[in-house]
Amino acid sequence: MLPTAVNYAPEGTEAKAVAHQWLHALAYDFTPFAEKQGINKADLITLLKAEQLYTDQQSFKDKLPTLPIKPTQTSRFAFIDLFAGIGGI
């Protein structure tokens, strides 16, 4: 899938990011990136089936790793702005 993603990655974007979006699009029934350029879910599923990575949507969704939403480290810097603009005077 990654070699195919290279062809659709915009300048400045890694192919891994495109492939990542495609995997989640298949798992969660989203529109895949570059659909207007000719990529479609059926082609992506065919690529994954050839590598024996896809059987059905639910089992594929269960295989995807979960992404951390929260950073692993919390910042030690805290900032609060109590007065903004001329109104603070």
Backbone as XML, in Angstrom:
<?xml version="1.0"?>
<chain id="A" units="angstrom">
  <residue number="1" name="MET">
    <atom name="N" x="0.826" y="-1.188" z="0.000"/>
    <atom name="CA" x="0.000" y="0.000" z="0.000"/>
    <atom name="C" x="0.870" y="1.252" z="0.000"/>
  </residue>
  <residue number="2" name="LEU">
    <atom name="N" x="2.000" y="1.194" z="0.703"/>
    <atom name="CA" x="2.865" y="2.368" z="0.791"/>
    <atom name="C" x="3.400" y="2.808" z="-0.572"/>
  </residue>
  <residue number="3" name="PRO">
    <atom name="N" x="3.820" y="1.882" z="-1.450"/>
    <atom name="CA" x="4.254" y="2.341" z="-2.783"/>
    <atom name="C" x="3.146" y="3.069" z="-3.553"/>
  </residue>
  <residue number="4" name="THR">
    <atom name="N" x="1.918" y="2.645" z="-3.378"/>
    <atom name="CA" x="0.786" y="3.322" z="-4.023"/>
    <atom name="C" x="0.575" y="4.697" z="-3.404"/>
  </residue>
  <residue number="5" name="ALA">
    <atom name="N" x="0.737" y="4.799" z="-2.090"/>
    <atom name="CA" x="0.540" y="6.074" z="-1.394"/>
    <atom name="C" x="1.545" y="7.126" z="-1.850"/>
  </residue>
  <residue number="6" name="VAL">
    <atom name="N" x="2.736" y="6.708" z="-2.245"/>
    <atom name="CA" x="3.759" y="7.651" z="-2.722"/>
    <atom name="C" x="3.225" y="8.433" z="-3.918"/>
  </residue>
  <residue number="7" name="ASN">
    <atom name="N" x="2.465" y="7.775" z="-4.773"/>
    <atom name="CA" x="1.920" y="8.423" z="-5.970"/>
    <atom name="C" x="0.857" y="9.467" z="-5.655"/>
  </residue>
  <residue number="8" name="TYR">
    <atom name="N" x="0.247" y="9.386" z="-4.469"/>
    <atom name="CA" x="-0.854" y="10.284" z="-4.118"/>
    <atom name="C" x="-0.499" y="11.277" z="-3.008"/>
  </residue>
  <residue number="9" name="ALA">
    <atom name="N" x="0.695" y="11.188" z="-2.467"/>
    <atom name="CA" x="1.087" y="12.084" z="-1.369"/>
    <atom name="C" x="1.378" y="13.481" z="-1.907"/>
  </residue>
  <residue number="10" name="PRO">
    <atom name="N" x="0.724" y="14.495" z="-1.366"/>
    <atom name="CA" x="1.010" y="15.867" z="-1.789"/>
    <atom name="C" x="2.441" y="16.252" z="-1.412"/>
  </residue>
  <residue number="11" name="GLU">
    <atom name="N" x="2.969" y="17.239" z="-2.085"/>
    <atom name="CA" x="4.313" y="17.709" z="-1.789"/>
    <atom name="C" x="4.399" y="18.131" z="-0.324"/>
  </residue>
  <residue number="12" name="GLY">
    <atom name="N" x="5.434" y="17.665" z="0.345"/>
    <atom name="CA" x="5.624" y="17.987" z="1.750"/>
    <atom name="C" x="4.927" y="17.018" z="2.694"/>
  </residue>
  <residue number="13" name="THR">
    <atom name="N" x="4.253" y="16.015" z="2.156"/>
    <atom name="CA" x="3.548" y="15.030" z="2.971"/>
    <atom name="C" x="4.208" y="13.675" z="2.793"/>
  </residue>
  <residue number="14" name="GLU">
    <atom name="N" x="4.376" y="12.962" z="3.872"/>
    <atom name="CA" x="4.950" y="11.628" z="3.789"/>
    <atom name="C" x="3.894" y="10.641" z="3.301"/>
  </residue>
  <residue number="15" name="ALA">
    <atom name="N" x="4.334" y="9.678" z="2.537"/>
    <atom name="CA" x="3.426" y="8.639" z="2.029"/>
    <atom name="C" x="2.817" y="7.854" z="3.184"/>
  </residue>
  <residue number="16" name="LYS">
    <atom name="N" x="3.551" y="7.735" z="4.297"/>
    <atom name="CA" x="3.008" y="7.017" z="5.453"/>
    <atom name="C" x="1.741" y="7.687" z="5.972"/>
  </residue>
  <residue number="17" name="ALA">
    <atom name="N" x="1.680" y="9.014" z="5.905"/>
    <atom name="CA" x="0.491" y="9.733" z="6.371"/>
    <atom name="C" x="-0.709" y="9.434" z="5.488"/>
  </residue>
  <residue number="18" name="VAL">
    <atom name="N" x="-0.476" y="9.348" z="4.190"/>
    <atom name="CA" x="-1.563" y="9.020" z="3.257"/>
    <atom name="C" x="-2.031" y="7.588" z="3.501"/>
  </residue>
  <residue number="19" name="ALA">
    <atom name="N" x="-1.096" y="6.656" z="3.636"/>
    <atom name="CA" x="-1.451" y="5.257" z="3.886"/>
    <atom name="C" x="-2.200" y="5.127" z="5.209"/>
  </residue>
  <residue number="20" name="HIS">
    <atom name="N" x="-1.778" y="5.873" z="6.205"/>
    <atom name="CA" x="-2.446" y="5.852" z="7.508"/>
    <atom name="C" x="-3.899" y="6.302" z="7.377"/>
  </residue>
  <residue number="21" name="GLN">
    <atom name="N" x="-4.122" y="7.368" z="6.624"/>
    <atom name="CA" x="-5.493" y="7.846" z="6.432"/>
    <atom name="C" x="-6.319" y="6.801" z="5.691"/>
  </residue>
  <residue number="22" name="TRP">
    <atom name="N" x="-5.722" y="6.178" z="4.690"/>
    <atom name="CA" x="-6.442" y="5.148" z="3.929"/>
    <atom name="C" x="-6.857" y="3.986" z="4.825"/>
  </residue>
  <residue number="23" name="LEU">
    <atom name="N" x="-5.962" y="3.544" z="5.697"/>
    <atom name="CA" x="-6.277" y="2.421" z="6.582"/>
    <atom name="C" x="-7.450" y="2.762" z="7.484"/>
  </residue>
  <residue number="24" name="HIS">
    <atom name="N" x="-7.434" y="3.962" z="8.036"/>
    <atom name="CA" x="-8.545" y="4.371" z="8.896"/>
    <atom name="C" x="-9.823" y="4.628" z="8.099"/>
  </residue>
  <residue number="25" name="ALA">
    <atom name="N" x="-9.674" y="5.082" z="6.887"/>
    <atom name="CA" x="-10.858" y="5.277" z="6.042"/>
    <atom name="C" x="-11.548" y="3.943" z="5.782"/>
  </residue>
  <residue number="26" name="LEU">
    <atom name="N" x="-10.777" y="2.904" z="5.565"/>
    <atom name="CA" x="-11.361" y="1.579" z="5.345"/>
    <atom name="C" x="-11.988" y="1.022" z="6.615"/>
  </residue>
  <residue number="27" name="ALA">
    <atom name="N" x="-11.309" y="1.198" z="7.729"/>
    <atom name="CA" x="-11.793" y="0.649" z="8.990"/>
    <atom name="C" x="-13.051" y="1.344" z="9.488"/>
  </residue>
  <residue number="28" name="TYR">
    <atom name="N" x="-13.121" y="2.655" z="9.292"/>
    <atom name="CA" x="-14.226" y="3.434" z="9.847"/>
    <atom name="C" x="-15.192" y="3.968" z="8.792"/>
  </residue>
  <residue number="29" name="ASP">
    <atom name="N" x="-15.049" y="3.483" z="7.578"/>
    <atom name="CA" x="-15.942" y="3.831" z="6.471"/>
    <atom name="C" x="-15.952" y="5.338" z="6.177"/>
  </residue>
  <residue number="30" name="PHE">
    <atom name="N" x="-14.740" y="5.921" z="6.113"/>
    <atom name="CA" x="-14.560" y="7.315" z="5.711"/>
    <atom name="C" x="-14.220" y="7.359" z="4.222"/>
  </residue>
  <residue number="31" name="THR">
    <atom name="N" x="-14.227" y="8.543" z="3.670"/>
    <atom name="CA" x="-13.788" y="8.745" z="2.298"/>
    <atom name="C" x="-12.261" y="8.744" z="2.274"/>
  </residue>
  <residue number="32" name="PRO">
    <atom name="N" x="-11.651" y="7.911" z="1.430"/>
    <atom name="CA" x="-10.183" y="7.896" z="1.385"/>
    <atom name="C" x="-9.623" y="9.145" z="0.717"/>
  </residue>
  <residue number="33" name="PHE">
    <atom name="N" x="-8.465" y="9.581" z="1.213"/>
    <atom name="CA" x="-7.775" y="10.712" z="0.614"/>
    <atom name="C" x="-7.454" y="10.388" z="-0.836"/>
  </residue>
  <residue number="34" name="ALA">
    <atom name="N" x="-7.539" y="11.350" z="-1.703"/>
    <atom name="CA" x="-7.232" y="11.251" z="-3.142"/>
    <atom name="C" x="-8.286" y="10.474" z="-3.918"/>
  </residue>
  <residue number="35" name="GLU">
    <atom name="N" x="-9.485" y="10.421" z="-3.383"/>
    <atom name="CA" x="-10.568" y="9.745" z="-4.102"/>
    <atom name="C" x="-10.844" y="10.437" z="-5.440"/>
  </residue>
  <residue number="36" name="LYS">
    <atom name="N" x="-10.748" y="11.761" z="-5.449"/>
    <atom name="CA" x="-10.975" y="12.499" z="-6.693"/>
    <atom name="C" x="-9.871" y="12.258" z="-7.716"/>
  </residue>
  <residue number="37" name="GLN">
    <atom name="N" x="-8.695" y="11.809" z="-7.236"/>
    <atom name="CA" x="-7.577" y="11.511" z="-8.139"/>
    <atom name="C" x="-7.600" y="10.055" z="-8.601"/>
  </residue>
  <residue number="38" name="GLY">
    <atom name="N" x="-8.594" y="9.291" z="-8.177"/>
    <atom name="CA" x="-8.747" y="7.939" z="-8.694"/>
    <atom name="C" x="-8.571" y="6.807" z="-7.708"/>
  </residue>
  <residue number="39" name="ILE">
    <atom name="N" x="-8.235" y="7.102" z="-6.462"/>
    <atom name="CA" x="-8.101" y="6.022" z="-5.490"/>
    <atom name="C" x="-9.496" y="5.674" z="-4.977"/>
  </residue>
  <residue number="40" name="ASN">
    <atom name="N" x="-9.770" y="4.404" z="-4.788"/>
    <atom name="CA" x="-11.068" y="4.026" z="-4.234"/>
    <atom name="C" x="-10.906" y="2.878" z="-3.255"/>
  </residue>
  <residue number="41" name="LYS">
    <atom name="N" x="-11.915" y="2.678" z="-2.445"/>
    <atom name="CA" x="-11.855" y="1.677" z="-1.379"/>
    <atom name="C" x="-11.643" y="0.275" z="-1.934"/>
  </residue>
  <residue number="42" name="ALA">
    <atom name="N" x="-12.280" y="-0.045" z="-3.035"/>
    <atom name="CA" x="-12.149" y="-1.391" z="-3.604"/>
    <atom name="C" x="-10.700" y="-1.697" z="-3.975"/>
  </residue>
  <residue number="43" name="ASP">
    <atom name="N" x="-10.008" y="-0.722" z="-4.562"/>
    <atom name="CA" x="-8.597" y="-0.913" z="-4.920"/>
    <atom name="C" x="-7.725" y="-1.083" z="-3.674"/>
  </residue>
  <residue number="44" name="LEU">
    <atom name="N" x="-8.010" y="-0.298" z="-2.649"/>
    <atom name="CA" x="-7.241" y="-0.398" z="-1.412"/>
    <atom name="C" x="-7.458" y="-1.750" z="-0.736"/>
  </residue>
  <residue number="45" name="ILE">
    <atom name="N" x="-8.701" y="-2.200" z="-0.731"/>
    <atom name="CA" x="-9.012" y="-3.506" z="-0.139"/>
    <atom name="C" x="-8.316" y="-4.613" z="-0.912"/>
  </residue>
  <residue number="46" name="THR">
    <atom name="N" x="-8.285" y="-4.504" z="-2.228"/>
    <atom name="CA" x="-7.592" y="-5.498" z="-3.056"/>
    <atom name="C" x="-6.113" y="-5.557" z="-2.697"/>
  </residue>
  <residue number="47" name="LEU">
    <atom name="N" x="-5.483" y="-4.389" z="-2.514"/>
    <atom name="CA" x="-4.071" y="-4.345" z="-2.116"/>
    <atom name="C" x="-3.853" y="-5.025" z="-0.764"/>
  </residue>
  <residue number="48" name="LEU">
    <atom name="N" x="-4.739" y="-4.756" z="0.177"/>
    <atom name="CA" x="-4.598" y="-5.346" z="1.503"/>
    <atom name="C" x="-4.895" y="-6.842" z="1.503"/>
  </residue>
  <residue number="49" name="LYS">
    <atom name="N" x="-5.855" y="-7.267" z="0.712"/>
    <atom name="CA" x="-6.165" y="-8.699" z="0.620"/>
    <atom name="C" x="-5.009" y="-9.472" z="0.003"/>
  </residue>
  <residue number="50" name="ALA">
    <atom name="N" x="-4.313" y="-8.862" z="-0.937"/>
    <atom name="CA" x="-3.156" y="-9.511" z="-1.559"/>
    <atom name="C" x="-2.065" y="-9.783" z="-0.524"/>
  </residue>
  <residue number="51" name="GLU">
    <atom name="N" x="-1.998" y="-8.940" z="0.491"/>
    <atom name="CA" x="-1.020" y="-9.118" z="1.572"/>
    <atom name="C" x="-1.616" y="-9.870" z="2.761"/>
  </residue>
  <residue number="52" name="GLN">
    <atom name="N" x="-2.828" y="-10.378" z="2.598"/>
    <atom name="CA" x="-3.564" y="-11.110" z="3.634"/>
    <atom name="C" x="-3.746" y="-10.277" z="4.906"/>
  </residue>
  <residue number="53" name="LEU">
    <atom name="N" x="-4.027" y="-9.008" z="4.728"/>
    <atom name="CA" x="-4.238" y="-8.097" z="5.852"/>
    <atom name="C" x="-5.696" y="-7.711" z="6.041"/>
  </residue>
  <residue number="54" name="TYR">
    <atom name="N" x="-6.538" y="-8.061" z="5.095"/>
    <atom name="CA" x="-7.937" y="-7.636" z="5.149"/>
    <atom name="C" x="-8.846" y="-8.810" z="4.821"/>
  </residue>
  <residue number="55" name="THR">
    <atom name="N" x="-9.792" y="-9.066" z="5.714"/>
    <atom name="CA" x="-10.826" y="-10.065" z="5.415"/>
    <atom name="C" x="-12.200" y="-9.401" z="5.406"/>
  </residue>
  <residue number="56" name="ASP">
    <atom name="N" x="-12.464" y="-8.610" z="6.460"/>
    <atom name="CA" x="-13.708" y="-7.842" z="6.517"/>
    <atom name="C" x="-13.455" y="-6.585" z="7.337"/>
  </residue>
  <residue number="57" name="GLN">
    <atom name="N" x="-14.392" y="-5.656" z="7.266"/>
    <atom name="CA" x="-14.195" y="-4.348" z="7.887"/>
    <atom name="C" x="-14.020" y="-4.439" z="9.400"/>
  </residue>
  <residue number="58" name="GLN">
    <atom name="N" x="-14.843" y="-5.215" z="10.073"/>
    <atom name="CA" x="-14.778" y="-5.276" z="11.537"/>
    <atom name="C" x="-13.465" y="-5.882" z="12.023"/>
  </residue>
  <residue number="59" name="SER">
    <atom name="N" x="-13.038" y="-6.978" z="11.416"/>
    <atom name="CA" x="-11.780" y="-7.583" z="11.865"/>
    <atom name="C" x="-10.591" y="-6.677" z="11.533"/>
  </residue>
  <residue number="60" name="PHE">
    <atom name="N" x="-10.689" y="-5.958" z="10.414"/>
    <atom name="CA" x="-9.633" y="-5.019" z="10.066"/>
    <atom name="C" x="-9.592" y="-3.878" z="11.073"/>
  </residue>
  <residue number="61" name="LYS">
    <atom name="N" x="-10.751" y="-3.380" z="11.447"/>
    <atom name="CA" x="-10.837" y="-2.297" z="12.433"/>
    <atom name="C" x="-10.235" y="-2.745" z="13.769"/>
  </residue>
  <residue number="62" name="ASP">
    <atom name="N" x="-10.484" y="-3.984" z="14.151"/>
    <atom name="CA" x="-9.949" y="-4.510" z="15.406"/>
    <atom name="C" x="-8.422" y="-4.637" z="15.376"/>
  </residue>
  <residue number="63" name="LYS">
    <atom name="N" x="-7.859" y="-4.807" z="14.190"/>
    <atom name="CA" x="-6.404" y="-4.963" z="14.061"/>
    <atom name="C" x="-5.646" y="-3.635" z="14.154"/>
  </residue>
  <residue number="64" name="LEU">
    <atom name="N" x="-6.314" y="-2.547" z="13.824"/>
    <atom name="CA" x="-5.622" y="-1.249" z="13.817"/>
    <atom name="C" x="-5.179" y="-0.859" z="15.217"/>
  </residue>
  <residue number="65" name="PRO">
    <atom name="N" x="-3.949" y="-0.381" z="15.335"/>
    <atom name="CA" x="-3.509" y="0.063" z="16.664"/>
    <atom name="C" x="-4.248" y="1.338" z="17.053"/>
  </residue>
  <residue number="66" name="THR">
    <atom name="N" x="-4.425" y="1.505" z="18.327"/>
    <atom name="CA" x="-5.070" y="2.741" z="18.792"/>
    <atom name="C" x="-4.023" y="3.840" z="18.861"/>
  </residue>
  <residue number="67" name="LEU">
    <atom name="N" x="-4.439" y="5.020" z="18.537"/>
    <atom name="CA" x="-3.544" y="6.167" z="18.536"/>
    <atom name="C" x="-3.717" y="6.939" z="19.836"/>
  </residue>
  <residue number="68" name="PRO">
    <atom name="N" x="-2.594" y="7.318" z="20.468"/>
    <atom name="CA" x="-2.732" y="8.108" z="21.701"/>
    <atom name="C" x="-3.255" y="9.510" z="21.383"/>
  </residue>
  <residue number="69" name="ILE">
    <atom name="N" x="-4.240" y="9.917" z="22.096"/>
    <atom name="CA" x="-4.808" y="11.252" z="21.892"/>
    <atom name="C" x="-4.043" y="12.263" z="22.738"/>
  </residue>
  <residue number="70" name="LYS">
    <atom name="N" x="-3.619" y="11.841" z="23.913"/>
    <atom name="CA" x="-2.938" y="12.714" z="24.853"/>
    <atom name="C" x="-1.424" y="12.537" z="24.709"/>
  </residue>
  <residue number="71" name="PRO">
    <atom name="N" x="-0.657" y="13.616" z="24.777"/>
    <atom name="CA" x="0.798" y="13.486" z="24.720"/>
    <atom name="C" x="1.312" y="12.622" z="25.873"/>
  </residue>
  <residue number="72" name="THR">
    <atom name="N" x="2.427" y="11.946" z="25.663"/>
    <atom name="CA" x="2.983" y="11.088" z="26.708"/>
    <atom name="C" x="3.544" y="11.898" z="27.867"/>
  </residue>
  <residue number="73" name="GLN">
    <atom name="N" x="4.010" y="13.095" z="27.610"/>
    <atom name="CA" x="4.527" y="13.947" z="28.668"/>
    <atom name="C" x="3.641" y="15.179" z="28.805"/>
  </residue>
  <residue number="74" name="THR">
    <atom name="N" x="3.434" y="15.589" z="30.021"/>
    <atom name="CA" x="2.703" y="16.837" z="30.210"/>
    <atom name="C" x="3.714" y="17.968" z="30.294"/>
  </residue>
  <residue number="75" name="SER">
    <atom name="N" x="3.348" y="19.075" z="29.784"/>
    <atom name="CA" x="4.233" y="20.241" z="29.767"/>
    <atom name="C" x="4.369" y="20.809" z="31.168"/>
  </residue>
  <residue number="76" name="ARG">
    <atom name="N" x="5.579" y="21.246" z="31.502"/>
    <atom name="CA" x="5.802" y="21.858" z="32.806"/>
    <atom name="C" x="5.547" y="23.360" z="32.734"/>
  </residue>
  <residue number="77" name="PHE">
    <atom name="N" x="5.310" y="23.877" z="31.558"/>
    <atom name="CA" x="5.058" y="25.294" z="31.380"/>
    <atom name="C" x="3.553" y="25.546" z="31.451"/>
  </residue>
  <residue number="78" name="ALA">
    <atom name="N" x="3.174" y="26.481" z="32.276"/>
    <atom name="CA" x="1.759" y="26.851" z="32.369"/>
    <atom name="C" x="1.656" y="28.361" z="32.158"/>
  </residue>
  <residue number="79" name="PHE">
    <atom name="N" x="0.616" y="28.782" z="31.495"/>
    <atom name="CA" x="0.457" y="30.194" z="31.181"/>
    <atom name="C" x="-1.009" y="30.559" z="31.295"/>
  </residue>
  <residue number="80" name="ILE">
    <atom name="N" x="-1.256" y="31.700" z="31.886"/>
    <atom name="CA" x="-2.623" y="32.211" z="31.933"/>
    <atom name="C" x="-2.561" y="33.712" z="31.639"/>
  </residue>
  <residue number="81" name="ASP">
    <atom name="N" x="-3.434" y="34.171" z="30.798"/>
    <atom name="CA" x="-3.500" y="35.581" z="30.440"/>
    <atom name="C" x="-4.800" y="36.133" z="31.007"/>
  </residue>
  <residue number="82" name="LEU">
    <atom name="N" x="-4.672" y="36.854" z="32.102"/>
    <atom name="CA" x="-5.861" y="37.385" z="32.776"/>
    <atom name="C" x="-6.321" y="38.701" z="32.157"/>
  </residue>
  <residue number="83" name="PHE">
    <atom name="N" x="-5.404" y="39.444" z="31.553"/>
    <atom name="CA" x="-5.754" y="40.741" z="30.988"/>
    <atom name="C" x="-5.286" y="40.783" z="29.538"/>
  </residue>
  <residue number="84" name="ALA">
    <atom name="N" x="-6.179" y="41.065" z="28.656"/>
    <atom name="CA" x="-5.841" y="41.133" z="27.246"/>
    <atom name="C" x="-6.242" y="42.500" z="26.713"/>
  </residue>
  <residue number="85" name="GLY">
    <atom name="N" x="-5.317" y="43.152" z="26.052"/>
    <atom name="CA" x="-5.625" y="44.422" z="25.408"/>
    <atom name="C" x="-5.698" y="45.579" z="26.381"/>
  </residue>
  <residue number="86" name="ILE">
    <atom name="N" x="-6.287" y="46.657" z="25.962"/>
    <atom name="CA" x="-6.340" y="47.901" z="26.737"/>
    <atom name="C" x="-7.263" y="47.776" z="27.949"/>
  </residue>
  <residue number="87" name="GLY">
    <atom name="N" x="-8.174" y="46.835" z="27.911"/>
    <atom name="CA" x="-9.119" y="46.681" z="29.018"/>
    <atom name="C" x="-8.455" y="46.252" z="30.319"/>
  </residue>
  <residue number="88" name="GLY">
    <atom name="N" x="-7.259" y="45.701" z="30.247"/>
    <atom name="CA" x="-6.552" y="45.282" z="31.446"/>
    <atom name="C" x="-5.942" y="46.416" z="32.236"/>
  </residue>
  <residue number="89" name="ILE">
    <atom name="N" x="-5.888" y="47.598" z="31.678"/>
    <atom name="CA" x="-5.275" y="48.734" z="32.366"/>
    <atom name="C" x="-6.316" y="49.297" z="33.245"/>
  </residue>
</chain>
